[in-house]
Amino acid sequence: MSHAKVEYHSPFNMAVLVAGLGFFIDAFDLFLFNVYRLPSLMELGLKDAELTACGERLLSWQMAGMMLGGIITGIIADKKGRSIALYGSIALYSVANIANAFVQDVDSYALIRFLAGVGLAGELGSGITLVAESMSVKNRGYGTILVATLGALGAVSAGLAGDFMPWRQAFLSAGIAGFVLLVLRLKTMETHVFLANKNTKIAKGSLWLIVKKRQRLLKYLACILMGVPIWYSVGLLITLTPELAKEHALSGAKLSACFILFQIGIASGDLSSGILSQLFKSRKKILLGFMALGIAGTCWHFYNLYAGNGIVITAFLMGLGCGYLSVFVTSTAEHFGTNLRVTVTATVTNFMRGAVIVLIPLHQGIQHFFGTSLSVGLIITGMIVWTLAITAVILLKETFGRDLNFEEM
């Protein structure tokens, strides 16, 4: 059976619009907890050290949900279709966020964040794959630029909501927005690449295929590692702004301001890194360049902390350096065949986010073992994370211009 090949050349098309709005709401929902961590937990009766410990535990539950959800959504998307896997995930995180608006205790809060994470997991991986497979080889990078940038703007909107909306109202709004997206998603069509390979006998959405070959497994792990610094920066350095400011007796370091400027930096970086990747016809060169910028921004961030200077502007520079998300997810999608593409992309992006589950005990363990401060623990953690990310990019092959109509055996 033949399938008509519908290929977009302009990034301004329905696939990009739907994927971009999906990632916008994904990022908005995901970062609401980062923004409302302190006010929500304080309203539930926690204070002082409990706020940090419980906040990190809830964040870990949310990320664990995203890691599990990435596996489930990816497998379904590669076996049954890119669009169908999203329907249930959107409904789940929409219900979870509405329920979050009525939470009354920490245990319920943790369960709801876990379920929301499961639901949120499929948006980025499936959306990027949908766009990459729908657009021409020459211009697919421009489509993924817009998707990633809309996602960053969703995170900015979450930061702005923190200054204007009570936390319960914000979660309720996020849930309602998810159901609106679900109605729009019902019109999304499958890609010609998926339909052309749908009935082949090759295994699809198989985790075994990822680990079956050593080279493929190493490539998969490298894709995860090159994205981890993004979540080290936002999940630890930005989220823990109140604690870091207190440790250095720094006044005026407002979490919402640092978070918003960090996300504006990411949005700016996603646009510029994506465009530069298209102009230079390279994913690797741009990834390494922006990583160097991210490391420089992080070093300046810590320098200003110890010098007692403001860290709001450095938050923007860190975000700009971490603005290689559009190139990172595009490169990940280009590395793997159609029968594994969403499974890989969804799990890579969510394992990258979920790495915070490892990073939290890592920086805490460093602090306790060496008897260091929070800042030193985070600095050492950052050195490990950035080193592994740069090594991963160097070892991965260039994928710019690769034809995506192939399968993994």
Secondary structure, DSSP 8 states (H G I E B T S, - for coil): -------B-SS-SHHHHHHHHHHHHHHHHHHHHHHHHHHHHHHTT--THHHHHHHHHHHHHHHHHHHHHHHHHHHHHHHH-TTHHHHHHHHHHHHHHHHHTT--SHHHHHHHHHHHHHHHTHHHHHHHHHHHHHB-TTTHHHHHHHHHHHHHHHHHHHHHHHHHS-HHHHHHHHHHHHHHHHHHHTT----HHHHHHTT-SS--S-HHHHHHSHHHHHHHHHHHHHHHHHHHIIIIIITTHHHHHHHTT--S--HHHHHHHHHHHHHHHHHHHHHHHHHHT-SHHHHHHHHHHHHHHHHHHHHHHHHT---HHHHHHHHHHTTTHHHHHHHHHHHS-TTTHHHHHHHHHHHHHHTHHHHHHHHHHHHHHHT--HHHHHHHHHHHHHHHHHHHHHHS---TT--------
